[in-house]
Amino acid sequence: QVDLMFSPTDTERIWAIHVELRRLSGERFYWQQLNQRFMNQLRKELLIWHTLDDESREEHRQMAIRLLEQPVEVKVAEPEKDEEREVEEPVEVGSRSPFTWKGIAVGAVLSLLVGIGAPYGIIFLQGSYMALNSSSPGAIFLFFFFTLLVNTLLGSLRRRLALSRADLVLLYVMLLMAVTVPTQAFVGYLIPIISGLYYYASPENKWGELFTPHVTRWLAPQDQEAVRALHEGLAPGEAIPWGAWVEPLGYWYAFFLVLSFMMICMGVILHRQWSENERLAYPMVELPLRMIDEGEGGFERVKPFFKSRAMWIGFGIAFLLLGLNGLHHYVPSVPKYPVYFPALRIFEGKVVLPLRVTFAWVGFFYLVNLDITFSIWVFYVLGKIQEGIFKAVGIASTEQLSLYSFSQTADLTHQAMGACLVFVLYSLWIGRKHLREVWRKAWDRNAEIDDSGELLSYRTAVFGFMGSLVFIGVWLWASGIPLIILPLFVGTCLIFYVFVTRVIATAGVATARSPMVAAFFVISGIGTSVIGAKGLVALTFTYVWQSEMRLFPMIACANGLKLAESVKGTKKRLFWAMGIALVCSLAGATWIILTICYDHGGINLHKFFMNHQAMRTFTDMARVVKQHPVALDMRGWVFTGVGAAIEGFLMFAQHRFYWWPLHPVGFVISVGWLTGQIWFSVFVAWMLKSIIVKYGGARAFNVAKPLFLGLILGEAVVAGFWLVVDWLMGEVGNSITNM
């Protein structure tokens, strides 16, 4: 960003020009070159201007005025008669949408397939996760299959049969939305949790005494026989008791759809600030954009990306090496490719640094700025050193947080929580001007800011957000959460949604998640006296949607809106496509999970979902309910303050000093156990990119980019490929990747 200030001097007709350059985004080596070249060019232009006489200056002024006043003529070339040379996207007229109902229909079918296939693949086949993280391998796999095979075949038969570039964008956005539903994101947690309380209750764990009296009736199915059959299976000839699930699922699905709408509204409100004003990188969008980009000659049956030799080399590396693991499952004599390497142990083995290289993570982080990747792995190592020092000198909290927390050490989790709060609040403060304009537009349609290119008008987004917030508050209050803690609890959830989405948009950290469970932040922060036993039980059921916060609709919306920028025309129809994708995926996931559980018995399927997930949720809160009332933890607030102070300094330094090498996003996720799964891949990507940039410059970086995109695509495709093979062969337990 270039700021120019003109101020008069003592000499007539001579003005002082103050130039300030601020790096909003981009690589440091680009910045250094730009800084020097820009200043040199500016000096030359000023010197030339000062050498001109008054007549020449006036001539320049008049020419500039004529150029500014000259109307812009838009010429639309007539499409050639040859079908193969048809113009891909004509200029949109008025409010005409570039997205067609044909594209929405295809997206609905594939969204239904995601809703059915993702839970079936992990819960029944116990294979690779296709809807675990925001990397969305399920979406990538189906999009690859459709763009390379189906759409190419349709285009070969008749050009009009193939989806346009705009519809391919719509299709991928719908797939992104679809993967936010079926497994960890919602349905895969909902059914085990609301049924697990009654099935796993026993005299030993005393859940019947601790939880059952305080459960609001519509939160869980009341038919005990239907619950037992879900976990143990139906007898031959028995029908699935769908009626037992109508009431609880109806309430839960209404909540989820309103929650999703609220997140879409949040995405619309923040989109322009993040994408245009701050220019966040959105690394997750790079691959689908490359897959649909046309060549210079217009429409091509096979997109240029799929003609890239470098891409297929990267694809082959990931597909073949990981494919060995899938083949090893069938032929044990075939060697396996090691995903994990021997871990590093420091502080006499008390602290472990896992070493794992994932092709997809290396590919994603190659697309991220070097200062960000450097900060991620450096702060992770520093966080492990801090953990080791704490263990060595005996600094340890007795507080027991949720198993879903960032770290097993409560102090470090609170520290990360403080960093998270500052990270979000500071980013909102930076965008205060934009947020003020959005608020003004919501009340005054004649406000200056233009929202015609947004998914929703700012008026709809603001009032939709407020209305959804009221509905969610009433729903949670009706479930048993006291009114007095609702602002703190809901506000914490909103901060977590913004936090995870911004980390992913900034750094491409697909494993990003909230530092704590919102319920435990409230419990630790204010104690349980004001919550009460019924409130604690109601907070337990919020684990369905805010415990494993890796994937949710706001992430899909943010990436989808960035992807949709490549399409001209109104985006309103894209909103309805998102809603259709959510509903289709929701219906498919519900049907397949209930069907396979009643047919085979949930306890015979993937242990994490139907056993471990339900047990962990209520075990987590049973400890708190038994100890109720619990006082607030002041030690936690101290470490929250420490983390907030450090993150605040990092945020200030990043925006104040262009030379500052450490990015705040590295510290805010530094102690997360999921960061431990990716940090070494981040290091590898940083090292490779540093070498390429240092010795080859920007040209080598761009030449190598398809190879790294191929790594991402290859890992997603090999996971989907072996799931299909396992389904056809009737094989289970063949897990390839959890990207």
CORRAFEN-V814585 format. One record per residue. RES is the residue in three letters. PHI is phi as a letter, one per 40 degrees, with the letter a starting at -180 (NA if undefined). PSI is psi in whole degrees, -180 to 180 (* if undefined). Layout:
RES_PHI_PSI + RES_PHI_PSI
This chain:
GLN_NA_131 + VAL_b_123 + ASP_b_126 + LEU_b_130 + MET_b_128 + PHE_b_128 + SER_b_141 + PRO_c_155 + THR_b_179 + ASP_c_-22 + THR_c_130 + GLU_c_140 + ARG_g_4 + ILE_b_124 + TRP_b_145 + ALA_c_132 + ILE_b_117 + HIS_c_123 + VAL_b_127 + GLU_b_126 + LEU_b_134 + ARG_b_132 + ARG_c_110 + LEU_c_-38 + SER_a_173 + GLY_h_161 + GLU_c_151 + ARG_c_-38 + PHE_c_-32 + TYR_c_-43 + TRP_c_-46 + GLN_c_-41 + GLN_c_-44 + LEU_c_-44 + ASN_d_-53 + GLN_c_-45 + ARG_c_-38 + PHE_c_-46 + MET_c_-41 + ASN_c_-44 + GLN_c_-40 + LEU_c_-42 + ARG_c_-43 + LYS_c_-45 + GLU_c_-41 + LEU_c_-40 + LEU_c_-42 + ILE_c_-43 + TRP_c_-41 + HIS_c_-20 + THR_c_-12 + LEU_c_149 + ASP_c_175 + ASP_c_-38 + GLU_c_-42 + SER_c_-39 + ARG_c_-42 + GLU_c_-37 + GLU_c_-42 + HIS_c_-42 + ARG_c_-46 + GLN_c_-39 + MET_c_-40 + ALA_c_-41 + ILE_c_-43 + ARG_c_-41 + LEU_c_-40 + LEU_c_-36 + GLU_c_-14 + GLN_c_124 + PRO_c_145 + VAL_c_124 + GLU_c_124 + VAL_b_114 + LYS_b_125 + VAL_b_118 + ALA_c_139 + GLU_c_131 + PRO_c_143 + GLU_c_156 + LYS_c_-28 + ASP_c_123 + GLU_d_-36 + GLU_c_-14 + ARG_b_21 + GLU_c_146 + VAL_c_131 + GLU_c_-49 + GLU_b_103 + PRO_c_159 + VAL_c_132 + GLU_c_140 + VAL_b_128 + GLY_g_-129 + SER_b_19 + ARG_c_135 + SER_c_139 + PRO_c_-11 + PHE_c_133 + THR_b_162 + TRP_c_-23 + LYS_c_-44 + GLY_c_-39 + ILE_c_-39 + ALA_c_-44 + VAL_c_-42 + GLY_c_-37 + ALA_c_-42 + VAL_c_-46 + LEU_c_-32 + SER_c_-40 + LEU_c_-40 + LEU_c_-39 + VAL_c_-45 + GLY_c_-34 + ILE_c_-46 + GLY_c_-40 + ALA_c_-49 + PRO_c_-39 + TYR_c_-42 + GLY_c_-36 + ILE_c_-40 + ILE_c_-43 + PHE_c_-55 + LEU_c_-21 + GLN_f_43 + GLY_c_-139 + SER_c_147 + TYR_c_129 + MET_b_-5 + ALA_a_53 + LEU_b_-49 + ASN_b_173 + SER_c_-5 + SER_c_-23 + SER_f_59 + PRO_c_-30 + GLY_c_-42 + ALA_c_-42 + ILE_c_-44 + PHE_c_-50 + LEU_c_-37 + PHE_c_-39 + PHE_c_-48 + PHE_c_-43 + PHE_c_-46 + THR_c_-41 + LEU_c_-37 + LEU_b_-63 + VAL_c_-53 + ASN_c_-35 + THR_c_-42 + LEU_c_-44 + LEU_c_-42 + GLY_c_-31 + SER_c_-36 + LEU_c_-48 + ARG_a_128 + ARG_d_-41 + ARG_c_-17 + LEU_c_-29 + ALA_c_152 + LEU_c_142 + SER_c_172 + ARG_c_-40 + ALA_c_-42 + ASP_c_-30 + LEU_c_-37 + VAL_c_-48 + LEU_d_-42 + LEU_c_-45 + TYR_c_-37 + VAL_c_-41 + MET_c_-39 + LEU_c_-39 + LEU_d_-42 + MET_c_-39 + ALA_c_-36 + VAL_c_-8 + THR_c_7 + VAL_b_-49 + PRO_c_-36 + THR_b_-110 + GLN_c_-29 + ALA_c_-37 + PHE_a_-74 + VAL_c_-38 + GLY_c_-19 + TYR_c_-35 + LEU_d_-56 + ILE_c_-46 + PRO_c_-39 + ILE_c_-49 + ILE_c_-18 + SER_c_-26 + GLY_c_-29 + LEU_d_-47 + TYR_c_-35 + TYR_c_-41 + TYR_c_0 + ALA_c_138 + SER_a_164 + PRO_d_-28 + GLU_c_-46 + ASN_c_-12 + LYS_f_28 + TRP_c_-31 + GLY_c_-33 + GLU_c_-38 + LEU_c_-38 + PHE_b_-50 + THR_d_-43 + PRO_c_-19 + HIS_b_3 + VAL_c_125 + THR_c_134 + ARG_d_-43 + TRP_c_0 + LEU_c_-25 + ALA_a_154 + PRO_c_138 + GLN_c_-11 + ASP_c_103 + GLN_c_-32 + GLU_c_-38 + ALA_c_-37 + VAL_c_-44 + ARG_c_-44 + ALA_c_-31 + LEU_c_-40 + HIS_c_-28 + GLU_b_-14 + GLY_g_154 + LEU_c_153 + ALA_c_155 + PRO_d_131 + GLY_g_-13 + GLU_c_147 + ALA_c_152 + ILE_c_128 + PRO_c_73 + TRP_d_-34 + GLY_c_-30 + ALA_c_-19 + TRP_b_-8 + VAL_c_-50 + GLU_c_-55 + PRO_c_-42 + LEU_c_-33 + GLY_c_-46 + TYR_c_-45 + TRP_c_-39 + TYR_c_-34 + ALA_c_-43 + PHE_c_-46 + PHE_c_-42 + LEU_c_-39 + VAL_c_-41 + LEU_c_-42 + SER_c_-41 + PHE_c_-40 + MET_c_-41 + MET_c_-37 + ILE_c_-41 + CYS_c_-42 + MET_c_-41 + GLY_c_-41 + VAL_c_-43 + ILE_c_-39 + LEU_c_-12 + HIS_d_-52 + ARG_c_-37 + GLN_c_-46 + TRP_c_-43 + SER_c_-44 + GLU_c_-44 + ASN_c_-46 + GLU_c_-16 + ARG_f_54 + LEU_c_156 + ALA_c_-35 + TYR_f_62 + PRO_c_-28 + MET_c_-16 + VAL_c_-18 + GLU_c_-46 + LEU_c_-54 + PRO_c_-33 + LEU_c_-44 + ARG_c_-34 + MET_c_-22 + ILE_b_-5 + ASP_c_137 + GLU_c_161 + GLY_c_179 + GLU_c_-24 + GLY_c_7 + GLY_g_-146 + PHE_c_133 + GLU_b_139 + ARG_d_-50 + VAL_b_122 + LYS_c_151 + PRO_d_-32 + PHE_d_-38 + PHE_c_-1 + LYS_b_1 + SER_c_123 + ARG_c_-39 + ALA_c_-40 + MET_c_-45 + TRP_c_-27 + ILE_c_-48 + GLY_c_-43 + PHE_d_-46 + GLY_c_-39 + ILE_d_-51 + ALA_c_-45 + PHE_c_-45 + LEU_c_-45 + LEU_c_-45 + LEU_c_-28 + GLY_c_-27 + LEU_d_-37 + ASN_c_-38 + GLY_c_-40 + LEU_c_-33 + HIS_c_-32 + HIS_c_-33 + TYR_c_-36 + VAL_b_92 + PRO_d_-22 + SER_c_-17 + VAL_c_128 + PRO_c_151 + LYS_c_148 + TYR_c_126 + PRO_c_118 + VAL_c_-39 + TYR_b_145 + PHE_b_162 + PRO_d_130 + ALA_c_154 + LEU_c_133 + ARG_b_128 + ILE_b_169 + PHE_f_54 + GLU_f_35 + GLY_g_2 + LYS_c_-22 + VAL_b_131 + VAL_b_132 + LEU_b_103 + PRO_c_143 + LEU_b_107 + ARG_b_128 + VAL_b_116 + THR_b_126 + PHE_d_-44 + ALA_c_-42 + TRP_c_-41 + VAL_d_-42 + GLY_c_-46 + PHE_c_-45 + PHE_c_-15 + TYR_c_-27 + LEU_c_-8 + VAL_c_150 + ASN_d_145 + LEU_c_-36 + ASP_c_-30 + ILE_c_-49 + THR_c_-39 + PHE_d_-44 + SER_c_-36 + ILE_c_-52 + TRP_c_-32 + VAL_c_-47 + PHE_c_-32 + TYR_c_-46 + VAL_c_-43 + LEU_c_-37 + GLY_c_-39 + LYS_c_-36 + ILE_c_-42 + GLN_c_-43 + GLU_c_-42 + GLY_c_-41 + ILE_c_-43 + PHE_d_-43 + LYS_c_-36 + ALA_c_-39 + VAL_c_-1 + GLY_g_25 + ILE_c_109 + ALA_a_136 + SER_c_146 + THR_c_-5 + GLU_c_136 + GLN_b_111 + LEU_c_180 + SER_c_152 + LEU_c_-14 + TYR_c_5 + SER_c_163 + PHE_d_-46 + SER_b_155 + GLN_c_-19 + THR_c_118 + ALA_c_-38 + ASP_c_-45 + LEU_c_-32 + THR_c_-44 + HIS_c_-38 + GLN_c_-44 + ALA_c_-34 + MET_c_-42 + GLY_c_-42 + ALA_c_-40 + CYS_c_-45 + LEU_c_-46 + VAL_c_-40 + PHE_d_-44 + VAL_c_-49 + LEU_c_-38 + TYR_c_-41 + SER_c_-36 + LEU_c_-36 + TRP_c_-41 + ILE_c_-37 + GLY_c_17 + ARG_c_-35 + LYS_c_-45 + HIS_c_-44 + LEU_c_-36 + ARG_c_-40 + GLU_c_-38 + VAL_c_-44 + TRP_c_-41 + ARG_c_-39 + LYS_c_-33 + ALA_c_-31 + TRP_b_-22 + ASP_b_106 + ARG_c_-20 + ASN_c_6 + ALA_c_157 + GLU_c_-38 + ILE_c_136 + ASP_c_123 + ASP_b_17 + SER_c_-25 + GLY_c_4 + GLU_c_164 + LEU_c_-43 + LEU_b_154 + SER_c_153 + TYR_c_-30 + ARG_c_-47 + THR_c_-41 + ALA_c_-45 + VAL_c_-50 + PHE_c_-31 + GLY_c_-41 + PHE_c_-46 + MET_c_-43 + GLY_c_-41 + SER_c_-39 + LEU_c_-40 + VAL_c_-46 + PHE_d_-47 + ILE_c_-42 + GLY_c_-44 + VAL_c_-42 + TRP_c_-46 + LEU_c_-38 + TRP_c_-42 + ALA_c_-28 + SER_c_-15 + GLY_h_-3 + ILE_c_127 + PRO_c_144 + LEU_c_-32 + ILE_c_-27 + ILE_b_-4 + LEU_d_-45 + PRO_d_-42 + LEU_c_-45 + PHE_c_-50 + VAL_c_-40 + GLY_c_-39 + THR_c_-43 + CYS_c_-42 + LEU_c_-41 + ILE_c_-41 + PHE_c_-41 + TYR_c_-46 + VAL_c_-41 + PHE_d_-55 + VAL_c_-43 + THR_c_-42 + ARG_c_-38 + VAL_c_-42 + ILE_c_-42 + ALA_c_-30 + THR_c_-48 + ALA_b_-5 + GLY_g_24 + VAL_c_91 + ALA_c_-20 + THR_c_8 + ALA_c_143 + ARG_a_173 + SER_c_148 + PRO_c_-33 + MET_b_166 + VAL_c_133 + ALA_d_-37 + ALA_c_-41 + PHE_c_-25 + PHE_c_-40 + VAL_c_-46 + ILE_c_-47 + SER_c_-34 + GLY_c_-33 + ILE_b_-5 + GLY_g_177 + THR_b_-4 + SER_c_-42 + VAL_c_-10 + ILE_c_-46 + GLY_g_165 + ALA_c_-43 + LYS_c_-39 + GLY_c_-39 + LEU_c_-40 + VAL_c_-42 + ALA_c_-37 + LEU_c_-31 + THR_c_-40 + PHE_c_-16 + THR_c_-10 + TYR_d_-24 + VAL_d_-39 + TRP_b_-5 + GLN_b_23 + SER_c_-58 + GLU_c_72 + MET_c_63 + ARG_c_-27 + LEU_a_123 + PHE_a_166 + PRO_c_-27 + MET_c_-35 + ILE_c_-48 + ALA_c_-39 + CYS_c_-45 + ALA_c_-49 + ASN_c_-37 + GLY_c_-41 + LEU_c_-37 + LYS_c_-42 + LEU_c_-38 + ALA_c_-14 + GLU_c_-23 + SER_c_-2 + VAL_b_131 + LYS_c_146 + GLY_h_174 + THR_c_144 + LYS_b_6 + LYS_d_-40 + ARG_c_-25 + LEU_c_-32 + PHE_c_-46 + TRP_c_-33 + ALA_c_-40 + MET_c_-45 + GLY_c_-41 + ILE_c_-41 + ALA_c_-43 + LEU_c_-46 + VAL_c_-44 + CYS_c_-45 + SER_c_-39 + LEU_c_-45 + ALA_c_-45 + GLY_c_-43 + ALA_c_-42 + THR_c_-47 + TRP_c_-47 + ILE_c_-39 + ILE_c_-46 + LEU_c_-38 + THR_c_-50 + ILE_c_-30 + CYS_c_-44 + TYR_c_-31 + ASP_c_-40 + HIS_b_-12 + GLY_g_121 + GLY_d_-33 + ILE_c_-13 + ASN_c_-1 + LEU_b_-160 + HIS_d_122 + LYS_c_-30 + PHE_c_-41 + PHE_c_-60 + MET_c_-9 + ASN_b_-66 + HIS_c_-42 + GLN_c_-47 + ALA_c_-43 + MET_c_-44 + ARG_c_-39 + THR_c_-51 + PHE_c_-27 + THR_c_-40 + ASP_d_-50 + MET_c_-23 + ALA_d_-38 + ARG_c_-40 + VAL_c_-42 + VAL_c_-39 + LYS_c_-36 + GLN_c_-3 + HIS_d_133 + PRO_c_144 + VAL_b_134 + ALA_c_162 + LEU_c_156 + ASP_b_102 + MET_c_-33 + ARG_c_-39 + GLY_c_-41 + TRP_c_-35 + VAL_c_-48 + PHE_c_-28 + THR_c_-41 + GLY_c_-39 + VAL_c_-49 + GLY_c_-39 + ALA_c_-41 + ALA_c_-45 + ILE_c_-46 + GLU_c_-38 + GLY_c_-42 + PHE_c_-43 + LEU_c_-41 + MET_c_-43 + PHE_c_-46 + ALA_c_-39 + GLN_c_-39 + HIS_c_-16 + ARG_c_-36 + PHE_b_117 + TYR_c_-23 + TRP_c_-3 + TRP_c_126 + PRO_c_-14 + LEU_b_130 + HIS_c_138 + PRO_d_-28 + VAL_c_-26 + GLY_c_-42 + PHE_c_-39 + VAL_c_-23 + ILE_b_12 + SER_c_-34 + VAL_c_7 + GLY_c_137 + TRP_c_-28 + LEU_c_-30 + THR_c_-31 + GLY_c_-25 + GLN_c_-18 + ILE_b_-13 + TRP_c_-37 + PHE_c_-34 + SER_c_-38 + VAL_c_-44 + PHE_c_-44 + VAL_c_-45 + ALA_c_-43 + TRP_c_-44 + MET_c_-47 + LEU_c_-44 + LYS_c_-39 + SER_c_-43 + ILE_c_-45 + ILE_c_-45 + VAL_c_-39 + LYS_c_-43 + TYR_c_-19 + GLY_b_-15 + GLY_g_-166 + ALA_c_-35 + ARG_c_-45 + ALA_c_-37 + PHE_d_-46 + ASN_c_-35 + VAL_c_-38 + ALA_c_-15 + LYS_d_-44 + PRO_d_-33 + LEU_c_-44 + PHE_c_-33 + LEU_c_-35 + GLY_c_-34 + LEU_c_-44 + ILE_c_-50 + LEU_c_-42 + GLY_c_-41 + GLU_c_-40 + ALA_c_-41 + VAL_c_-40 + VAL_c_-34 + ALA_c_-47 + GLY_c_-38 + PHE_d_-47 + TRP_c_-25 + LEU_c_-42 + VAL_c_-43 + VAL_c_-45 + ASP_c_-38 + TRP_c_-44 + LEU_c_-36 + MET_c_-9 + GLY_g_32 + GLU_b_148 + VAL_b_160 + GLY_g_15 + ASN_b_77 + SER_c_128 + ILE_b_-47 + THR_a_156 + ASN_b_46 + MET_c_*
